[in-house]
Amino acid sequence: MNEHGSPVAEKEQTATAAHKAVLDTTKCTSCGICVSTCPLHAIEEPLNFCSAKCVKYCSTLEVPCEPARIAICAERCDGCGQCVPCCPNDAIHLEPAST
């Protein structure tokens, strides 16, 4: 398990690539399709998806809770791009890796 509680793949390692996947959180619905697509487990599901009971409770708060979102670990992303076409909301794109 890694620091986020996700299983660690045997071939998981720090990736160095010319491009990295970037998530547009305004488009992401946390459907999770991209999570199973990434061969390096660089895309992680949120630690706690809200259940219907939680959403009902959160809506009663003065400051409602933010919905959990998918996270992309730039250190593990090798820029393969497999996640880009699988996103039904076009929430993932590749950008040049920062140096």
N, C-alpha and C positions, 0 to 999 in steps of 0.2 A: 504494500500500500504506500502511496505517496503522501505528501503533506496535506492533500485535500481529501484523503480517504479513498482515492481511486486506485484500482489495480494497476500495477506497474508491469508493463510488458518486458520480456527478456531483452528485446532489441531496443527498448526505450533508452535514449541517450540525448545529450545536448546536440542539437542539429545546427549546422552552419550552412546557410543557403543564401542565394541571391535574392530570393523573394520569401515573404512570410504571409500567412493568411491573417486577415484583419476582419473583425466582426463589426458590423454596423448595428449597434444596440437599438437603434430606432426601428429597425426592420425585423430583428430577431424575435421570434415567438417562442423560443426554447422548445421547439418540436422534438429535438434530439436526433434527427436524421443524420446530421453531420458527425455526431459522436461515433456512431458505428462505422462510418466511412473512413475515418482517419487511421492509417496503418501504424502510426507512431503514438497513438493515444494523446495527441496534442490538444484535442478538443474535449473538454470536460463538461459534464452536466452540472447544474447548480446543486449545491449540497442539499437543498430542501425545496422541492416543488410544492407550491401551495395547494392544499386540497380544497375542495369546495367549502368545507367547514372553515378553513383558515381565511379564504377569500371573503366569506360572509362576515367573519369577525373583523378582518382588516378594514372592510368598508365602513365599519362603525367608528373607527378611530379618527381623531381630529387630524392627524397626519398619517394617511394610509401607508402601509408598507409597500415598498417597491417590489415588483415581480422579479423573481430570480432569473438570471440569464446564463446562457452558455458562456464558457470562457475558453479562449485559445491561448495555450502556453507557447509563447514565441520561442522559448529555449528549445522546445521539442519539435516545433514545426520545421519541416525541411522544404517547404514551398512546393510540394508535389502538385497541389491544386485539386486533388480529388474531392475536397469538400465544396469547392465553388459551384460546380454544376448540380450537386445534389440538394442545395438549399432552395426550397420552394419560394422563398421570399427575397432572393438575391441579397441576403444579408452578409455574405462572405465574399471578399475579393482579395486578390494578391497585391501586395505593395513591395517595392524594393526594400530589402532588409537594411536597417540602419547599421552603420559601421561603428 
